[in-house]
Amino acid sequence: MQYYLLYKPFQVLSQFTSPDGKMCLKDIIEVEKDVYPVGRLDYDSEGLLLLTNDSSINHQLLHPSFEHKRTYWVQVDGAITEDALEILTKGVVINIDGKQFKTNKAVLKTLPDDILVPERNPPIRFRKSIPTSWVSIELTEGKNRQVRKMFASVGFPVLRLIRAQLGIYTIDKMQPADLLSLTEQEVKAGFFR
C-alpha cells in the first residue's frame, strides 16, 4: 500500500482530472495510478491532504462517528470577537445541500497576526482600513465548505483557509506541493491513536 501526505496548494482541485481545465493533482505531483485523496479540500483552500490506495482507511478517516480531528488555520476579514469565537465553539447552524445542519462543538483559539505560513499566489486582498485575524479551529466533521459557512454565519468572511493538521501531522516545515511518503505504521500511529 502507498501513503502520501500532500500540502495541496491554493487553486488546485483535490482530484487527478479536471473537466474544466483548472489545475488538479496530476499537474503538481506524480504518484501511482491507483492512489487517490482521502477526503478533499476545496479548490480555494490549501493544506494537508492524505492520498493512498488503501481503501480500508477511507471510512475510518471520513465518517463523523470516528471523530477524526482536523485543524484549520483561518484568516478572516475583520478583527474576530470573543463573542463570535464562543458561538462557533458551541456549534452553529449552516446550510448543507439545502438543509439546515448544526455543526458539532469545535475548539477555537486566536493565532498571532504574524503566523508563519507560506506565501499564497495570488495573495489575499489587502485593505488598509480593515484588519484581518487568524484563528485555529479544530473539527471532527467535514461538510462541504463547512469552515467558510461557519465563519460567515458569525459575520467574518474567510479570506484564507489552510488545513494545518491531520491526525498528528502538521504543515510545519512544508511548502505548497510538498509530498511526503508515509509508511503504513506511520499512518496508523498518526491517524488512529
C-alpha positions as CSV (number, residue, x, y, z in Angstrom):
1,M,0.0,0.0,0.0
2,Q,1.1,3.6,-0.7
3,Y,0.5,6.5,1.6
4,Y,1.3,10.2,0.9
5,L,0.8,13.5,2.7
6,L,0.4,16.4,0.4
7,Y,0.4,20.1,1.1
8,K,-2.3,21.0,-1.5
9,P,-1.7,24.4,-2.9
10,F,-4.4,27.1,-3.4
11,Q,-6.4,26.8,-6.6
12,V,-5.7,23.2,-7.2
13,L,-8.5,20.6,-7.4
14,S,-8.3,17.7,-5.0
15,Q,-8.6,15.2,-7.8
16,F,-6.5,13.9,-10.7
17,T,-8.7,15.1,-13.5
18,S,-10.1,18.5,-14.4
19,P,-13.1,18.7,-16.7
20,D,-12.9,22.5,-17.0
21,G,-9.1,22.9,-17.3
22,K,-8.4,24.0,-13.7
23,M,-5.2,22.8,-12.1
24,C,-5.5,19.5,-10.4
25,L,-3.3,17.0,-8.6
26,K,-1.8,15.5,-11.7
27,D,-0.4,18.9,-12.5
28,I,1.7,19.1,-9.3
29,I,2.6,15.5,-8.2
30,E,3.3,12.1,-9.6
31,V,2.0,9.1,-7.7
32,E,0.9,5.5,-8.6
33,K,-2.3,5.4,-10.8
34,D,-4.4,3.7,-8.1
35,V,-3.6,6.4,-5.4
36,Y,-6.5,8.8,-4.6
37,P,-7.2,11.5,-2.0
38,V,-8.9,10.5,1.3
39,G,-11.5,13.3,1.5
40,R,-10.9,16.6,-0.2
41,L,-10.1,20.3,0.1
42,D,-11.9,22.9,-1.9
43,Y,-10.2,24.5,-4.9
44,D,-9.7,27.7,-3.0
45,S,-8.4,26.0,0.2
46,E,-5.0,24.7,0.9
47,G,-3.2,22.4,3.3
48,L,-2.8,18.8,4.2
49,L,-4.4,16.0,2.1
50,L,-3.8,12.3,2.6
51,L,-3.5,10.2,-0.5
52,T,-3.5,6.4,-0.6
53,N,-4.5,3.2,-2.4
54,D,-5.6,1.7,0.9
55,S,-9.4,1.9,0.7
56,S,-9.8,0.3,4.1
57,I,-9.0,3.6,5.9
58,N,-11.4,5.8,4.0
59,H,-14.4,5.1,6.2
60,Q,-12.4,5.4,9.4
61,L,-11.0,8.8,8.4
62,L,-14.1,10.3,6.9
63,H,-17.1,9.1,8.9
64,P,-18.0,11.6,11.6
65,S,-18.7,8.8,14.1
66,F,-14.9,8.3,14.4
67,E,-14.4,12.0,15.3
68,H,-11.2,12.2,13.3
69,K,-9.7,15.6,14.2
70,R,-8.8,18.2,11.6
71,T,-7.3,21.6,12.4
72,Y,-7.6,24.6,10.1
73,W,-5.9,28.0,10.2
74,V,-8.4,30.6,9.1
75,Q,-7.7,34.1,8.1
76,V,-10.9,36.2,8.3
77,D,-11.9,39.7,7.3
78,G,-12.0,41.9,10.4
79,A,-10.9,41.6,14.0
80,I,-12.5,38.4,15.3
81,T,-14.5,38.9,18.5
82,E,-14.7,36.8,21.6
83,D,-18.5,36.5,21.1
84,A,-18.0,35.1,17.6
85,L,-15.5,32.6,18.9
86,E,-17.8,31.5,21.7
87,I,-20.7,31.0,19.3
88,L,-18.5,28.9,16.9
89,T,-17.2,26.8,19.8
90,K,-20.8,25.7,20.7
91,G,-21.7,24.9,17.0
92,V,-23.7,26.9,14.6
93,V,-26.5,26.2,12.1
94,I,-25.3,26.2,8.4
95,N,-26.9,25.2,5.1
96,I,-25.7,22.0,3.6
97,D,-27.3,20.9,0.4
98,G,-30.4,23.0,1.1
99,K,-30.9,21.6,4.6
100,Q,-30.1,23.1,8.0
101,F,-27.2,21.5,9.7
102,K,-26.0,22.1,13.3
103,T,-22.2,21.8,13.5
104,N,-20.6,19.9,16.3
105,K,-18.7,21.7,19.1
106,A,-15.3,23.0,17.9
107,V,-12.1,24.1,19.6
108,L,-11.1,27.6,18.6
109,K,-8.2,29.9,19.5
110,T,-6.8,33.1,18.1
111,L,-3.5,32.9,16.4
112,P,-0.8,35.6,16.2
113,D,-1.2,38.0,13.2
114,D,2.4,37.2,12.2
115,I,1.8,33.4,12.0
116,L,4.3,31.8,9.7
117,V,2.5,30.4,6.6
118,P,3.8,30.1,3.1
119,E,3.1,32.9,0.7
120,R,-0.1,32.4,-1.4
121,N,-0.2,33.0,-5.1
122,P,-2.2,35.2,-5.7
123,P,-2.1,36.8,-2.2
124,I,-5.3,37.7,-0.4
125,R,-6.6,41.2,-1.0
126,F,-5.1,43.8,1.4
127,R,-7.2,46.7,2.7
128,K,-5.5,49.3,5.0
129,S,-8.7,50.2,6.9
130,I,-9.9,46.7,7.7
131,P,-7.8,44.3,9.8
132,T,-7.6,40.6,9.4
133,S,-7.5,37.9,12.1
134,W,-6.1,34.4,12.2
135,V,-8.0,31.7,14.1
136,S,-7.3,28.0,14.6
137,I,-10.4,25.7,14.5
138,E,-10.4,22.0,15.3
139,L,-13.3,20.0,13.9
140,T,-14.3,16.3,13.9
141,E,-16.5,16.6,10.8
142,G,-16.0,17.9,7.3
143,K,-19.1,19.1,5.5
144,N,-18.9,20.9,2.1
145,R,-17.4,24.4,2.7
146,Q,-18.2,24.0,6.4
147,V,-15.5,26.3,7.9
148,R,-16.3,29.1,5.4
149,K,-20.0,28.8,6.2
150,M,-19.4,28.7,10.0
151,F,-17.3,31.9,10.0
152,A,-19.7,33.6,7.6
153,S,-22.6,32.8,10.0
154,V,-21.0,35.0,12.7
155,G,-20.1,37.8,10.3
156,F,-16.4,37.1,9.5
157,P,-15.8,36.1,5.9
158,V,-12.9,33.7,5.3
159,L,-10.0,35.2,3.3
160,R,-7.6,32.2,3.5
161,L,-8.2,28.6,4.7
162,I,-5.4,26.2,5.5
163,R,-5.8,22.7,6.8
164,A,-2.8,22.8,9.1
165,Q,-3.1,19.4,10.8
166,L,-4.5,16.0,10.1
167,G,-4.0,13.5,12.9
168,I,-0.5,14.2,14.3
169,Y,0.8,15.6,11.0
170,T,1.1,19.3,10.5
171,I,2.2,21.7,7.7
172,D,5.3,22.6,9.8
173,K,8.3,22.7,7.5
174,M,6.2,22.0,4.4
175,Q,5.5,24.2,1.4
176,P,2.6,24.0,-1.1
177,A,3.0,21.0,-3.4
178,D,5.4,19.2,-1.0
179,L,4.6,15.4,-1.0
180,L,5.8,13.2,1.9
181,S,5.7,9.4,1.7
182,L,4.4,7.6,4.8
183,T,4.6,4.0,5.9
184,E,1.6,2.1,6.9
185,Q,2.9,2.2,10.5
186,E,3.2,6.0,10.4
187,V,-0.3,6.3,9.1
188,K,-1.7,4.0,11.8
189,A,0.3,5.9,14.5
190,G,-0.5,9.3,13.1
191,F,-4.2,8.9,12.4
192,F,-5.5,6.0,14.6
193,R,-4.1,6.6,18.1
